[in-house]
Amino acid sequence: MIDVAFTRAEVRPAAVAVVIDVLRASSSIVRALDSGYKRVQCADSIERARGLRAPGRVLAGERDCVPPDGFDLGNSPGGFERPLGEELILATTNGAPALVAATAVAQRVLVGALLNLDAVTAALAGEEDVQLVCAGTNGRPALEDIYAAGRIATVLPGQRTDAALAAQCVAAGYPAPMDALSDSEDARALVAVGLEDDLRACARESMIDAVPEAVAGEAGVALVTVDAHAQPYGKRTKSHLQPVSLEV
């Protein structure tokens, strides 16, 4: 069954959960690991992240879209284009807690964004119990996350829940990713603080082949890495990845 959780409060046990926070945590995680960071530790609070600071670790995150006091970086994907250390500590309002929640109940947790959209759909080949987890915004659904979940759900075979069908309808309503992102509440918040470049960075589609995977760490922390031996999506067959009809 293909399912969509519109917020992290709806996370349930599943064979595979894909956590999606397009603006911006999952996009930043995908970018950071692609650039050379060996691991990302996602903390569910600013205080917990500060407690993880150590030599070789870069502290990044946001509250109200901007970096907290004393953090090395914010949550803009452009800030992760080259590693400033071996490991990234990331604390964000929505995406990091969603990853922590998913790793507590799902058998396997992947990190999805528009940046690695094709790779994520390929990684889900053959999976029969998938929940696409939208991080949302302060406990509310986020348009950009639902759009990305709908894009993934559209090409996966199998039965789907009403939530997945609704996400597909949202995705079908936008001709391009930037249209969906620009319409969102989160986009307006980013533009208000001068971070409109983040919209363009997060709207780029299938630029990265890697699919990060998260596991539970210490309390309130999810550890995210990329398997260096994983097969890039471009080398897998994509014959099964055809759009699925909305008819039920």
C-alpha positions as CSV (number, residue, x, y, z in Angstrom):
1,M,0.0,0.0,0.0
2,I,1.3,3.5,-0.9
3,D,0.3,6.0,1.8
4,V,1.0,9.6,2.5
5,A,1.3,11.3,5.9
6,F,0.6,15.0,5.6
7,T,2.4,15.7,8.9
8,R,4.7,13.8,11.1
9,A,1.9,13.3,13.6
10,E,0.5,10.7,11.1
11,V,3.7,8.6,10.9
12,R,3.0,4.9,11.4
13,P,4.9,1.7,11.3
14,A,5.8,0.8,7.7
15,A,8.3,-1.3,5.8
16,V,9.7,1.9,4.3
17,A,9.1,5.6,5.2
18,V,10.3,8.4,3.0
19,V,10.7,11.7,4.9
20,I,10.1,14.7,2.7
21,D,10.9,18.3,3.7
22,V,11.4,20.1,0.4
23,L,11.8,23.5,2.0
24,R,14.3,22.8,3.3
25,A,15.7,20.0,5.6
26,S,15.6,17.0,3.2
27,S,17.0,19.1,0.4
28,S,19.8,20.2,2.6
29,I,20.6,16.7,3.8
30,V,20.7,15.3,0.2
31,R,23.0,18.2,-0.8
32,A,25.2,17.9,2.2
33,L,25.8,14.2,1.8
34,D,26.4,14.6,-1.9
35,S,29.0,17.2,-1.3
36,G,31.1,15.1,1.0
37,Y,29.8,15.2,4.5
38,K,30.1,11.6,5.8
39,R,27.1,11.7,8.1
40,V,24.3,14.0,9.2
41,Q,22.9,13.8,12.7
42,C,19.4,15.3,12.8
43,A,18.4,16.6,16.2
44,D,14.9,17.2,17.3
45,S,15.8,20.4,19.2
46,I,18.2,23.3,19.2
47,E,19.4,22.3,22.6
48,R,20.1,18.7,21.7
49,A,22.0,19.9,18.6
50,R,24.2,22.1,20.7
51,G,25.0,19.2,23.0
52,L,26.3,17.3,20.0
53,R,28.9,19.9,19.1
54,A,32.4,18.5,18.9
55,P,35.6,18.9,16.8
56,G,35.0,18.0,13.1
57,R,31.2,18.6,13.5
58,V,29.4,21.5,11.8
59,L,26.3,22.8,13.6
60,A,23.5,23.9,11.2
61,G,19.8,24.6,11.4
62,E,17.1,27.1,11.7
63,R,14.3,28.6,13.8
64,D,11.9,30.8,12.0
65,C,13.9,30.3,8.8
66,V,17.2,31.8,10.2
67,P,20.2,30.2,11.9
68,P,20.0,30.0,15.7
69,D,22.6,31.9,17.7
70,G,26.0,30.2,17.7
71,F,25.3,27.9,14.7
72,D,27.8,27.6,11.9
73,L,25.3,27.4,9.1
74,G,21.6,27.8,8.5
75,N,19.4,25.4,6.6
76,S,20.0,26.7,3.0
77,P,21.1,24.0,0.6
78,G,23.6,26.4,-0.9
79,G,25.5,26.4,2.4
80,F,26.3,22.7,2.0
81,E,27.9,22.7,-1.4
82,R,31.3,21.9,0.1
83,P,31.9,20.3,3.5
84,L,33.2,22.3,6.4
85,G,33.8,19.2,8.5
86,E,33.3,15.5,8.4
87,E,29.9,15.5,10.1
88,L,26.9,17.8,10.0
89,I,24.6,18.3,13.0
90,L,21.2,19.6,11.8
91,A,18.4,21.0,13.9
92,T,15.3,22.3,12.1
93,T,11.7,23.0,13.0
94,N,10.0,20.3,10.9
95,G,12.3,18.0,8.9
96,A,14.7,16.9,11.7
97,P,11.9,15.9,14.1
98,A,10.1,14.1,11.3
99,L,13.1,12.0,10.7
100,V,13.4,11.2,14.4
101,A,9.8,10.2,14.5
102,A,10.0,8.0,11.4
103,T,13.1,6.2,12.6
104,A,11.3,5.3,15.8
105,V,8.6,3.2,14.0
106,A,9.5,2.4,10.4
107,Q,11.7,-0.6,9.4
108,R,13.6,1.5,6.9
109,V,13.7,5.3,6.5
110,L,14.8,7.2,3.4
111,V,15.3,10.9,2.8
112,G,13.4,12.3,-0.2
113,A,13.5,15.7,-2.0
114,L,13.0,17.0,-5.5
115,L,16.8,17.0,-5.8
116,N,16.8,13.2,-5.7
117,L,13.3,12.4,-7.0
118,D,14.2,9.8,-9.6
119,A,16.6,8.1,-7.3
120,V,13.9,7.8,-4.5
121,T,11.3,6.3,-6.9
122,A,13.9,3.8,-8.1
123,A,14.9,2.9,-4.5
124,L,11.2,2.0,-3.8
125,A,11.0,-0.6,-6.5
126,G,9.3,-3.7,-5.2
127,E,8.3,-2.2,-1.9
128,E,4.7,-3.0,-0.9
129,D,4.3,-0.9,2.2
130,V,5.5,2.6,1.7
131,Q,4.6,5.7,3.7
132,L,5.6,9.1,2.2
133,V,6.0,11.3,5.3
134,C,5.5,15.0,4.7
135,A,7.3,17.0,7.4
136,G,4.8,19.8,7.2
137,T,5.0,23.2,8.8
138,N,4.5,23.6,12.6
139,G,2.0,20.7,12.6
140,R,0.2,21.8,9.5
141,P,0.4,20.2,6.0
142,A,3.0,21.9,3.6
143,L,2.1,22.2,0.0
144,E,5.6,21.6,-1.3
145,D,5.9,18.4,0.6
146,I,2.6,17.1,-0.5
147,Y,3.5,18.0,-4.1
148,A,6.7,15.9,-3.9
149,A,4.9,13.0,-2.2
150,G,2.4,13.1,-5.0
151,R,5.1,13.0,-7.6
152,I,6.6,9.9,-6.0
153,A,3.2,8.2,-5.5
154,T,2.2,8.8,-9.1
155,V,4.9,6.5,-10.5
156,L,4.8,3.7,-7.9
157,P,2.7,0.6,-8.6
158,G,0.2,-0.9,-6.2
159,Q,-2.8,0.2,-4.2
160,R,-2.8,3.6,-2.5
161,T,-4.7,5.3,0.3
162,D,-7.0,8.2,-0.2
163,A,-4.2,10.4,1.2
164,A,-1.9,9.2,-1.6
165,L,-4.5,9.8,-4.2
166,A,-5.0,13.4,-2.8
167,A,-1.3,14.0,-3.0
168,Q,-1.3,12.8,-6.6
169,C,-4.0,15.3,-7.4
170,V,-2.0,18.1,-5.9
171,A,1.1,17.1,-8.0
172,A,-1.0,16.9,-11.1
173,G,-2.2,20.5,-10.6
174,Y,1.3,22.1,-11.1
175,P,3.1,22.1,-14.4
176,A,6.5,22.5,-12.8
177,P,8.1,22.1,-9.3
178,M,8.8,25.9,-8.9
179,D,5.1,26.6,-9.4
180,A,4.2,24.4,-6.4
181,L,7.0,25.7,-4.2
182,S,6.2,29.3,-5.0
183,D,2.5,28.9,-4.0
184,S,3.4,27.6,-0.6
185,E,3.3,29.2,2.8
186,D,6.9,28.2,3.4
187,A,8.0,30.0,0.3
188,R,6.4,33.2,1.5
189,A,8.2,32.9,4.8
190,L,11.6,32.4,3.1
191,V,11.1,35.3,0.7
192,A,10.2,37.5,3.7
193,V,13.7,36.9,5.2
194,G,15.5,37.2,1.8
195,L,16.0,33.5,1.1
196,E,14.2,33.3,-2.2
197,D,17.4,31.6,-3.7
198,D,16.5,28.6,-1.6
199,L,13.3,28.1,-3.6
200,R,15.3,27.7,-6.8
201,A,17.8,25.4,-5.1
202,C,15.1,23.2,-3.7
203,A,13.0,23.1,-6.9
204,R,15.8,21.5,-9.0
205,E,14.7,18.0,-9.9
206,S,16.7,14.7,-10.0
207,M,20.1,16.4,-9.9
208,I,21.5,13.9,-7.3
209,D,21.5,10.1,-7.6
210,A,22.0,9.3,-3.9
211,V,19.2,8.3,-1.5
212,P,20.2,9.0,2.1
213,E,19.0,6.5,4.7
214,A,18.3,7.3,8.4
215,V,18.4,5.1,11.5
216,A,17.6,5.9,15.1
217,G,20.5,7.3,17.1
218,E,20.5,8.4,20.7
219,A,17.3,9.8,22.1
220,G,16.0,12.6,19.8
221,V,18.5,12.0,17.1
222,A,18.4,10.3,13.6
223,L,21.6,9.4,11.9
224,V,21.6,9.8,8.1
225,T,24.2,8.4,5.7
226,V,24.5,7.3,2.1
227,D,25.6,3.8,1.3
228,A,28.7,4.3,-0.9
229,H,28.1,0.9,-2.5
230,A,24.4,1.6,-3.4
231,Q,23.6,1.3,-7.1
232,P,22.8,4.7,-8.7
233,Y,19.2,4.9,-10.0
234,G,20.4,5.4,-13.5
235,K,21.8,1.8,-13.6
236,R,18.5,0.2,-12.5
237,T,15.7,-0.7,-14.7
238,K,12.9,2.0,-14.7
239,S,10.5,0.0,-16.9
240,H,8.1,-0.2,-13.9
241,L,8.2,3.5,-13.1
242,Q,5.2,4.6,-15.2
243,P,2.6,7.0,-14.1
244,V,-0.3,5.3,-12.3
245,S,-3.9,6.2,-13.1
246,L,-5.9,7.9,-10.4
247,E,-8.9,5.6,-11.2
248,V,-9.9,3.4,-8.2
